Amino acid sequence: MLKNERQAALLDLCVENGSVSVRQVVSALGVSEMTVRRDFDELAGTGKVARVHGGIRSISHASAPAYSERSYSDKLALHVPQKRAIGQAAAHLIEEHDTIFIGSGSTCNAIAASLPSTTLRVVTNSLLVFNTLAPQDNVELCMVSGCHRQRSASIVGPIAEEMVATLGIDKCFIGANGVMGSVASTSNIEEGRLQSLAYSRSAARYLVADSSKLGQMDFYNFYNLDRLDALITDDAATPEQLAAIREHTHVILAR
């Protein structure tokens, strides 16, 4: 990634999330701390961000919390056509009698809404996915138990992790809040831990993310793109974004 592209991505991330730390960027992009600090200093020099200990903060967020995650209800209203297309593309990968894991989030719920009417076993930690699939008699539906995370309408925590660690999964579909460099990221550590664990129990691993998530970074990096079978995104992704992802994994474009 060129310097101007990297700094533009950092500025977008800072404006969206309120702040970004040196550690986050080093982990996501694999660049040195010196490079990140130099980028931060140059961005602060433009007056668009404020330099703070360990990172930068958006000027517009100077008196606001460092991060404010959108609720699941807000996310359901965003990028609806793109998520629907991604859900349909993901559903085409599913075969009769598969055991699949569907993670939390609005894009994952679009997968649930597009599932074929064949015999399937679905495991999920998402209340949205559970409610979408509960009326379908062709689906053996397994809900992960644990602690409810209201912000994402999901189940997380040690009990959930203990259950997922015992499973054998054919295909796993997980969403992400950001895809930058070689990693996928999310806003919550417990959410990310469970997502990574679900991947580890699956024979095939797919990441679903609409094009607005590409080139973005969130708080917790939970998975390396090199370990995926494919990333599924929509056709609004730029050639540059797709080329960057293809350095690490196969891309399925939903149209």
C-alpha positions as CSV (number, residue, x, y, z in Angstrom):
1,M,0.0,0.0,0.0
2,L,1.4,3.4,-1.0
3,K,1.9,6.1,1.6
4,N,-0.9,8.3,0.4
5,E,-3.3,5.3,0.2
6,R,-2.3,4.3,3.7
7,Q,-2.8,7.7,5.2
8,A,-6.1,8.1,3.4
9,A,-7.3,4.8,4.9
10,L,-6.1,5.9,8.4
11,L,-7.9,9.2,8.1
12,D,-11.2,7.5,7.1
13,L,-10.9,5.0,9.9
14,C,-10.2,7.8,12.4
15,V,-13.1,9.9,11.3
16,E,-15.5,6.9,11.3
17,N,-14.4,5.4,14.7
18,G,-13.3,8.5,16.5
19,S,-9.7,7.3,17.1
20,V,-7.1,4.7,16.0
21,S,-4.0,3.5,17.8
22,V,-0.5,2.7,16.6
23,R,-0.9,-0.9,17.8
24,Q,-4.0,-1.4,15.7
25,V,-2.3,-0.2,12.5
26,V,0.9,-2.2,13.1
27,S,-1.2,-5.3,13.5
28,A,-3.5,-4.7,10.6
29,L,-1.0,-3.5,8.0
30,G,2.3,-5.2,9.1
31,V,4.2,-1.9,8.9
32,S,6.7,-0.6,11.5
33,E,5.7,1.5,14.5
34,M,8.0,4.2,13.2
35,T,6.1,4.3,9.9
36,V,2.8,4.5,11.7
37,R,3.9,7.3,14.0
38,R,5.3,9.2,11.1
39,D,1.9,8.9,9.3
40,F,0.1,10.0,12.4
41,D,2.4,13.0,12.8
42,E,1.8,14.0,9.2
43,L,-2.0,13.6,9.5
44,A,-2.0,15.6,12.7
45,G,-0.1,18.3,10.8
46,T,-3.0,18.7,8.4
47,G,-5.3,19.7,11.2
48,K,-7.8,17.0,10.4
49,V,-6.9,14.8,13.4
50,A,-5.4,15.4,16.9
51,R,-2.3,13.5,18.1
52,V,-3.0,11.7,21.4
53,H,-0.9,9.3,23.4
54,G,-0.5,6.1,21.4
55,G,-2.6,7.2,18.4
56,I,-4.7,9.9,16.8
57,R,-8.2,11.1,17.4
58,S,-10.7,12.8,15.0
59,I,-11.1,16.5,15.7
60,S,-14.9,16.0,15.5
61,H,-14.7,13.3,18.2
62,A,-12.4,15.3,20.5
63,S,-15.0,15.3,23.3
64,A,-16.7,12.0,22.3
65,P,-16.0,8.4,23.3
66,A,-13.1,6.8,21.3
67,Y,-15.5,4.3,19.7
68,S,-19.2,4.0,19.2
69,E,-20.4,0.8,17.5
70,R,-23.5,0.9,15.4
71,S,-26.3,-1.3,16.8
72,Y,-27.5,-4.3,14.8
73,S,-30.8,-2.5,14.0
74,D,-28.8,0.4,12.4
75,K,-26.7,-2.0,10.4
76,L,-29.7,-3.8,9.0
77,A,-30.7,-0.7,7.2
78,L,-27.3,-0.1,5.6
79,H,-26.1,-1.4,2.1
80,V,-29.2,-3.7,1.9
81,P,-28.9,-4.6,-1.9
82,Q,-25.2,-5.5,-1.5
83,K,-25.8,-7.6,1.6
84,R,-28.7,-9.4,-0.2
85,A,-26.4,-10.2,-3.1
86,I,-23.6,-11.5,-0.8
87,G,-26.1,-13.6,1.0
88,Q,-27.3,-15.2,-2.2
89,A,-23.7,-15.8,-3.4
90,A,-22.9,-17.5,-0.1
91,A,-26.0,-19.6,-0.2
92,H,-24.9,-21.1,-3.5
93,L,-21.9,-22.6,-1.8
94,I,-24.1,-24.7,0.5
95,E,-25.0,-28.3,-0.3
96,E,-27.7,-30.6,1.1
97,H,-26.9,-32.1,4.5
98,D,-24.2,-29.6,5.2
99,T,-23.5,-28.5,8.7
100,I,-22.8,-24.8,8.6
101,F,-22.0,-22.1,11.1
102,I,-23.4,-18.6,10.5
103,G,-22.0,-15.8,12.6
104,S,-23.7,-12.6,13.8
105,G,-24.3,-9.4,11.8
106,S,-26.6,-8.2,9.1
107,T,-24.7,-9.7,6.2
108,C,-24.7,-13.1,7.9
109,N,-28.5,-12.7,8.4
110,A,-28.7,-12.1,4.6
111,I,-27.2,-15.6,4.2
112,A,-29.8,-17.1,6.5
113,A,-32.6,-15.4,4.5
114,S,-31.1,-16.9,1.2
115,L,-30.5,-20.5,2.3
116,P,-31.7,-23.3,-0.1
117,S,-34.8,-25.3,0.9
118,T,-32.7,-28.4,1.4
119,T,-31.9,-30.4,4.5
120,L,-29.3,-28.5,6.5
121,R,-27.9,-28.3,10.0
122,V,-27.2,-24.6,11.0
123,V,-25.3,-23.5,14.1
124,T,-25.4,-19.9,15.0
125,N,-24.6,-17.5,17.8
126,S,-26.9,-14.8,16.2
127,L,-30.4,-14.1,17.5
128,L,-31.2,-12.5,14.1
129,V,-30.2,-15.7,12.2
130,F,-32.0,-17.9,14.8
131,N,-35.2,-15.9,14.3
132,T,-34.9,-16.0,10.5
133,L,-34.5,-19.7,10.4
134,A,-36.7,-20.9,13.3
135,P,-39.8,-21.3,11.1
136,Q,-38.1,-23.4,8.5
137,D,-38.7,-27.2,9.0
138,N,-35.9,-28.2,6.6
139,V,-33.3,-26.7,9.0
140,E,-32.0,-28.4,12.1
141,L,-31.2,-25.3,14.1
142,C,-28.7,-25.2,16.9
143,M,-28.3,-22.0,19.0
144,V,-25.0,-21.4,20.8
145,S,-25.5,-20.8,24.5
146,G,-23.7,-18.2,26.6
147,C,-23.9,-14.4,27.3
148,H,-26.1,-12.1,25.3
149,R,-24.3,-9.2,23.7
150,Q,-27.1,-6.7,23.0
151,R,-25.2,-4.5,20.6
152,S,-24.8,-7.2,18.0
153,A,-27.8,-9.5,19.1
154,S,-25.3,-12.3,19.5
155,I,-24.2,-14.9,22.1
156,V,-20.6,-14.8,23.2
157,G,-18.3,-15.6,26.2
158,P,-16.6,-18.7,27.7
159,I,-19.7,-20.9,27.6
160,A,-20.3,-20.2,23.9
161,E,-16.6,-20.9,23.2
162,E,-16.7,-24.2,25.1
163,M,-19.7,-25.3,23.0
164,V,-18.3,-24.2,19.6
165,A,-14.9,-25.9,20.4
166,T,-16.7,-29.3,20.3
167,L,-18.3,-28.9,16.9
168,G,-17.5,-30.4,13.5
169,I,-18.6,-27.9,10.8
170,D,-18.6,-28.2,7.0
171,K,-18.7,-24.5,6.1
172,C,-18.4,-21.4,8.2
173,F,-19.6,-18.0,7.3
174,I,-18.4,-15.0,9.3
175,G,-18.9,-11.3,8.9
176,A,-16.4,-8.5,9.6
177,N,-16.5,-4.8,10.4
178,G,-13.2,-4.2,8.6
179,V,-10.9,-5.9,6.1
180,M,-7.4,-4.2,5.8
181,G,-4.1,-5.7,4.8
182,S,-4.1,-9.4,5.6
183,V,-6.6,-9.3,8.4
184,A,-10.3,-9.2,9.2
185,S,-11.4,-7.2,12.3
186,T,-14.4,-6.7,14.5
187,S,-15.4,-4.3,17.3
188,N,-15.5,-6.7,20.2
189,I,-12.9,-9.1,21.5
190,E,-15.3,-11.8,22.7
191,E,-17.1,-11.7,19.4
192,G,-13.8,-12.0,17.5
193,R,-12.6,-14.9,19.7
194,L,-15.8,-16.9,19.0
195,Q,-15.6,-16.2,15.3
196,S,-12.0,-17.4,15.1
197,L,-12.9,-20.5,17.0
198,A,-15.8,-21.3,14.7
199,Y,-13.4,-21.0,11.8
200,S,-11.0,-23.4,13.5
201,R,-13.7,-26.1,13.6
202,S,-14.7,-25.8,10.0
203,A,-13.5,-27.6,6.8
204,A,-14.3,-24.5,4.7
205,R,-14.0,-20.9,5.8
206,Y,-15.7,-17.9,4.2
207,L,-15.7,-14.2,5.2
208,V,-18.6,-12.0,4.1
209,A,-18.1,-8.3,3.9
210,D,-19.8,-5.6,1.8
211,S,-17.5,-3.3,-0.1
212,S,-17.8,-0.5,2.5
213,K,-15.8,-2.7,4.9
214,L,-12.8,-3.0,2.6
215,G,-9.9,-0.9,3.5
216,Q,-11.4,-0.4,7.0
217,M,-10.1,-1.5,10.3
218,D,-11.8,-2.1,13.6
219,F,-10.7,-2.7,17.2
220,Y,-9.9,-6.5,17.2
221,N,-8.1,-8.5,14.5
222,F,-9.7,-11.9,14.6
223,Y,-8.5,-13.8,11.5
224,N,-5.9,-13.8,8.7
225,L,-7.2,-13.7,5.2
226,D,-4.6,-16.2,4.1
227,R,-6.4,-18.9,6.0
228,L,-9.7,-18.4,4.3
229,D,-11.2,-20.3,1.4
230,A,-12.7,-17.1,0.0
231,L,-13.9,-13.6,0.8
232,I,-17.4,-12.8,-0.5
233,T,-18.1,-9.1,-1.3
234,D,-20.2,-7.1,-3.7
235,D,-19.2,-5.7,-7.1
236,A,-18.9,-2.1,-5.9
237,A,-15.4,-3.1,-4.6
238,T,-12.7,-1.2,-6.5
239,P,-10.0,-3.0,-8.6
240,E,-7.4,-1.9,-6.1
241,Q,-9.3,-3.3,-3.2
242,L,-9.9,-6.6,-4.9
243,A,-6.2,-6.9,-6.0
244,A,-5.1,-6.3,-2.4
245,I,-7.4,-9.1,-1.1
246,R,-6.4,-11.5,-3.9
247,E,-2.9,-11.4,-2.5
248,H,-4.2,-13.3,0.4
249,T,-7.3,-15.3,-0.6
250,H,-9.8,-16.0,-3.4
251,V,-12.6,-13.4,-4.0
252,I,-16.2,-14.2,-4.9
253,L,-18.0,-11.2,-6.3
254,A,-21.7,-11.0,-5.6
255,R,-23.6,-9.4,-8.4
